[in-house]
Amino acid sequence: MSTSPQPDTSQGAVPQGVPAPHPGALIPAQPGPAHPLPPQQFPAHPVPPQVPAQHIPAQPGPAHAPGAYPPAPAGHPGAVPAGPYQAGPVPGPFPPAPAPGPFPPATVGHPPQPWPAQAVPPVPMAYPLPPHPASALPVSPGGPARQGRLRRILRFNTVLAVLLAVLIGLVAWQNVRIGDLSEALAGADQRLSDLQRADAGRLEEAESRLGALEKEVGGAFNVEKLAAAVLPSVFRVDAGPFSGTAFAVGPKASDGGTNLFTNFHVVEALYKDGGRTVKITRDGKRFDAKIVGVNKLRDVAHLHTTAKFTGLTVAKTPAKPGQQIIAVGAPLGLTDTVTSGVVSAIRESGYEEGPMVQFDAAINPGNSGGPVINGQQQVVGITVAGYLNAEGLGLAIPIADACKLFTIC
């Protein structure tokens, strides 16, 4: 019996006839029992800046225990002759190492073996890492430039939306204000209409009162107004050695001239001497007038001139006591003399036949033949005489009597 050492096949020894590996030769991995390697300290994996670095304890990895290796296949490069080799059992393939790195030195008598690269399993953490803070905007393929454009577009849209909201608010507010103003305007129009109706009523009432006042004022006795209306129709008469007053009356004559009245006693001396033409004066101008007819009993004479003057209107109703009048004439040759007074009475007089109008307006020689005018610019009488040595006692022939004698009124 040989005394040389024999390989231990009970622990995965190399079978007989397989040459032992040469130190330094590449030996393919064979199934065999796993032998734990001593604990190794592996360097910690780098942690992103956002997560604090953590100490990761090293995990035990498998170690190849010394033992007998099977012979390399025939023709395998680096094959060595078989020989006795004491090694532990190898139950199977080695699990992958947890992380690449230098392995600790092999056990004494175990030649260093190069290990193939193995996938590193994930390292368990003692606690989960906090989530990495996400950016406000999703990462887009365009990078920061595109994100900037998106931000500008978003800001523009936001500003546009705010402006649109403000504009809509302004339009709504303006519509409300327009509605309020329309209601106020409608109310103002209604009040204005009411005021206009009230003013129209007051105006109509005022016009009615004004008309009444005008009528009353018009009916009032106005000497200035009466004088201005009648003076252009009153003349001074020069008949021989005597002078008096005459006035145009009625419409124009048939020949277009003017008819006049005066007293008979004014033209009596001339008429008796056969004279038939007298001179009448108006505004410094003298005109010829012809004696057409006379009435000695009523002391009336009818004259006619071819000159054209406006004839005065005669009253349709007789004068009444208390009625205001003016007397117009040329006393003592003084033309355009006006005096005023009232009708004092209507009385019979022995001076002439028929009733006489007594008035208190001042008259003098030269007023004979002049008109007595009421407040309506109408002739009510022809001045004929005044009482001597008395004041305010004048007499006039009623105009109706003269118009009966001479139909020129």
LUMNUKOL-675781 format. One line per 5 residues: for each residue x, y, z of C-alpha. Coordinates in steps of 0.05 Angstrom, whole numbers, m for minus. Layout:
BEGIN
X/Y/Z | ...
//
This chain:
BEGIN
0/0/0 | 23/69/m18 | 31/119/37 | 21/181/m7 | m36/227/12
m103/211/m21 | m154/262/m44 | m217/269/m1 | m275/253/m46 | m326/259/9
m317/335/10 | m316/343/m65 | m247/316/m77 | m219/312/m146 | m231/242/m176
m175/196/m189 | m137/205/m252 | m152/280/m257 | m88/320/m254 | m84/374/m202
m86/445/m227 | m22/482/m236 | m14/542/m192 | m35/604/m231 | m77/565/m282
m148/588/m301 | m197/539/m270 | m270/541/m293 | m321/545/m239 | m347/478/m217
m407/462/m176 | m388/454/m104 | m409/472/m34 | m409/545/m17 | m360/567/35
m375/632/70 | m324/686/61 | m303/728/120 | m343/793/126 | m318/848/80
m325/922/86 | m347/950/18 | m343/1024/3 | m409/1060/7 | m443/1076/m58
m443/1149/m77 | m509/1185/m58 | m537/1243/m97 | m527/1311/m66 | m600/1315/m47
m597/1253/m2 | m550/1250/58 | m496/1198/52 | m513/1134/90 | m468/1080/116
m486/1014/83 | m461/953/122 | m424/904/80 | m460/840/62 | m426/773/68
m409/745/0 | m391/674/m20 | m319/652/m17 | m286/597/m52 | m260/547/m2
m198/508/m17 | m209/439/m42 | m197/391/m99 | m214/418/m168 | m233/372/m224
m183/364/m279 | m188/412/m337 | m217/382/m399 | m171/353/m451 | m143/404/m496
m160/460/m447 | m105/511/m446 | m67/513/m383 | m84/441/m363 | m39/412/m310
m27/340/m291 | m70/311/m238 | m45/308/m169 | m69/304/m99 | m104/369/m75
m138/376/m8 | m197/422/m11 | m265/430/20 | m329/407/m13 | m360/450/m67
m435/440/m65 | m454/482/m124 | m445/546/m164 | m425/609/m128 | m478/664/m122
m461/730/m154 | m420/778/m113 | m458/838/m85 | m412/890/m115 | m349/892/m157
m285/903/m120 | m221/871/m99 | m230/806/m64 | m191/790/m1 | m130/747/m9
m144/674/m17 | m132/623/38 | m62/597/45 | m49/544/m5 | m106/568/m50
m80/599/m114 | m110/667/m131 | m167/659/m180 | m194/712/m227 | m269/718/m218
m316/734/m275 | m356/798/m269 | m422/786/m233 | m485/828/m230 | m489/869/m166
m555/859/m129 | m590/920/m101 | m565/941/m34 | m620/941/18 | m629/1008/54
m640/1016/127 | m697/1066/110 | m726/1092/45 | m694/1152/12 | m736/1216/9
m764/1232/m59 | m722/1277/m103 | m756/1346/m106 | m790/1354/m173 | m785/1418/m212
m846/1464/m220 | m852/1446/m293 | m845/1378/m324 | m779/1366/m358 | m789/1373/m432
m743/1351/m487 | m733/1425/m506 | m694/1440/m443 | m691/1507/m406 | m705/1549/m469
m771/1515/m481 | m789/1519/m407 | m775/1594/m410 | m821/1602/m470 | m875/1563/m434
m868/1607/m373 | m874/1670/m415 | m935/1643/m451 | m966/1624/m384 | m952/1694/m356
m980/1727/m419 | m1043/1684/m416 | m1051/1701/m342 | m1045/1776/m355 | m1093/1770/m414
m1143/1733/m371 | m1138/1786/m316 | m1147/1843/m367 | m1206/1807/m398 | m1238/1798/m329
m1226/1872/m313 | m1256/1893/m380 | m1317/1849/m369 | m1325/1879/m300 | m1321/1950/m328
m1372/1935/m382 | m1419/1905/m330 | m1410/1966/m285 | m1422/2013/m343 | m1485/1976/m361
m1510/1983/m290 | m1493/2057/m289 | m1527/2067/m357 | m1589/2033/m330 | m1588/2079/m268
m1578/2141/m312 | m1634/2119/m358 | m1681/2112/m299 | m1659/2180/m272 | m1668/2212/m340
m1737/2182/m348 | m1755/2210/m280 | m1727/2278/m299 | m1766/2277/m364 | m1830/2261/m326
m1817/2317/m276 | m1801/2365/m333 | m1866/2346/m368 | m1905/2358/m304 | m1871/2425/m295
m1884/2444/m368 | m1957/2427/m360 | m1961/2468/m296 | m1923/2525/m329 | m1969/2522/m389
m2029/2529/m343 | m1996/2587/m306 | m1975/2619/m371 | m2045/2615/m399 | m2073/2645/m335
m2020/2700/m338 | m2036/2715/m411 | m2109/2719/m394 | m2095/2768/m338 | m2048/2807/m382
m2101/2812/m436 | m2150/2837/m385 | m2099/2888/m360 | m2083/2910/m431 | m2156/2918/m445
m2164/2957/m381 | m2103/3000/m395 | m2126/3009/m466 | m2192/3033/m440 | m2157/3080/m392
m2155/3152/m411 | m2087/3170/m439 | m2082/3243/m459 | m2014/3236/m492 | m2037/3177/m534
m2102/3212/m553 | m2066/3276/m573 | m2015/3240/m616 | m2072/3204/m652 | m2116/3264/m667
m2070/3324/m676 | m2052/3307/m750 | m2126/3316/m767 | m2136/3384/m732 | m2122/3450/m768
m2123/3526/m756 | m2173/3562/m800 | m2161/3633/m826 | m2226/3663/m854 | m2216/3738/m868
m2206/3777/m804 | m2224/3717/m759 | m2190/3651/m743 | m2213/3588/m709 | m2205/3512/m713
m2227/3457/m762 | m2218/3381/m763 | m2221/3326/m816 | m2278/3278/m807 | m2304/3214/m837
m2277/3176/m897 | m2243/3211/m955 | m2287/3251/m1003 | m2312/3225/m1070 | m2258/3264/m1106
m2204/3237/m1060 | m2200/3300/m1019 | m2219/3312/m946 | m2283/3337/m912 | m2278/3381/m850
m2323/3411/m796 | m2319/3480/m764 | m2366/3531/m733 | m2408/3577/m776 | m2389/3638/m735
m2315/3625/m753 | m2329/3636/m829 | m2391/3679/m821 | m2360/3746/m839 | m2324/3719/m900
m2384/3678/m922 | m2430/3740/m917 | m2381/3780/m959 | m2387/3727/m1012 | m2323/3692/m998
m2323/3616/m1005 | m2249/3597/m994 | m2211/3595/m929 | m2140/3576/m910 | m2124/3516/m865
m2055/3506/m834 | m2021/3441/m813 | m1948/3435/m792 | m1934/3504/m821 | m1965/3487/m888
m2027/3524/m915 | m2081/3492/m957 | m2143/3520/m991 | m2209/3495/m966 | m2277/3511/m997
m2340/3528/m957 | m2389/3475/m981 | m2448/3488/m933 | m2468/3523/m869 | m2522/3517/m815
m2532/3580/m775 | m2580/3550/m723 | m2531/3495/m702 | m2470/3538/m717 | m2439/3486/m763
m2401/3495/m829 | m2378/3441/m878 | m2310/3452/m912 | m2274/3411/m966 | m2201/3409/m988
m2168/3371/m1043 | m2109/3356/m997 | m2111/3287/m967 | m2116/3279/m891 | m2141/3225/m845
m2211/3237/m820 | m2229/3226/m747 | m2281/3175/m726 | m2346/3199/m694 | m2376/3166/m631
m2437/3123/m642 | m2464/3137/m572 | m2476/3205/m541 | m2428/3233/m488 | m2445/3221/m415
m2430/3261/m353 | m2364/3241/m321 | m2335/3217/m387 | m2263/3239/m395 | m2248/3281/m457
m2195/3326/m488 | m2207/3390/m526 | m2159/3405/m585 | m2154/3472/m621 | m2116/3536/m636
m2136/3585/m582 | m2112/3655/m598 | m2080/3626/m660 | m2036/3576/m621 | m2041/3511/m661
m2040/3441/m631 | m2064/3462/m563 | m2092/3405/m520 | m2132/3411/m456 | m2165/3355/m417
m2227/3348/m372 | m2292/3311/m365 | m2362/3318/m391 | m2396/3359/m338 | m2467/3353/m362
m2513/3346/m422 | m2561/3406/m420 | m2607/3449/m460 | m2579/3518/m475 | m2612/3580/m499
m2551/3595/m541 | m2570/3547/m595 | m2627/3500/m611 | m2617/3430/m584 | m2578/3399/m527
m2507/3419/m512 | m2448/3380/m482 | m2419/3417/m423 | m2346/3401/m405 | m2293/3431/m359
m2232/3429/m405 | m2202/3499/m413 | m2220/3534/m479 | m2208/3604/m506 | m2226/3645/m569
m2196/3607/m627 | m2219/3537/m599 | m2285/3546/m636 | m2296/3491/m687 | m2246/3444/m654
m2262/3371/m635 | m2279/3344/m566 | m2249/3272/m562 | m2267/3215/m515 | m2219/3160/m491
m2232/3117/m553 | m2205/3172/m599 | m2276/3187/m623 | m2307/3256/m633 | m2365/3269/m585
m2375/3343/m600 | m2353/3407/m635 | m2329/3463/m589 | m2374/3523/m598 | m2368/3572/m539
m2346/3585/m469 | m2377/3626/m415 | m2345/3693/m404 | m2318/3708/m336 | m2322/3634/m317
m2273/3577/m313 | m2286/3506/m334 | m2351/3520/m369 | m2345/3501/m442 | m2400/3480/m491
m2399/3434/m552 | m2449/3414/m605 | m2463/3340/m604 | m2429/3308/m664 | m2491/3268/m681
m2528/3334/m695 | m2474/3357/m744 | m2473/3290/m779 | m2549/3295/m789 | m2541/3363/m823
m2483/3342/m867 | m2476/3269/m887 | m2400/3267/m888 | m2389/3226/m824
//
